[in-house]
Amino acid sequence: MGTITKQNSWIVYILKCADGKHYTGCTSNLSRRLQQHNDGESNYTSTRRPVSLITYITFSDKYKAYKFEKYLKSGSGHAFARKRLV
């Protein structure tokens, strides 16, 4: 995978784990973070490898990105993600 990052950007991403579960996260370097997930360096995904990228959304504002990640992890955010993003 090529580098998925831009200067001063934040990325909210959704992964599909080997067991069919989804993982949502936020990073400034998606390529590096995906490698960490697949290398077992993330607690949640370490036993659910391999993981694959489903979708990602890029933000120029760090705080908006983290706010959106938090929303996607809420009940209504899960419903939104299932209907619109995965």
PEBEL-V854301 format. One line per field, one symbol per residue. phi: phi as a letter, one per 20 degrees, with the letter a starting at -180 (. if undefined). psi: psi as a letter, one per 20 degrees, with the letter a starting at -180 (. if undefined). burial: b if it has 16 or more other C-alpha atoms within 10 Angstrom, else e. Layout:
phi=???
psi=???
burial=???
This chain:
phi=.ffdacglccceccddegenfdcdbcbdbfgfffffffenecgfefdcefdcfebbcecedgffffffgfffeegffffffffddd
psi=prpnqqpkqqppqpqprhjirqpprpringgggggggiijjpggihjkqrqqpgrqppqioghhghggggghirghhgggghhhh.
burial=eeeebeeeebbbbbbbbeeeebbbbbbbbbeebbeebbeeeeeebbebbbbbeeebebbeebeebbebbeebeeeeebeeeeeeee
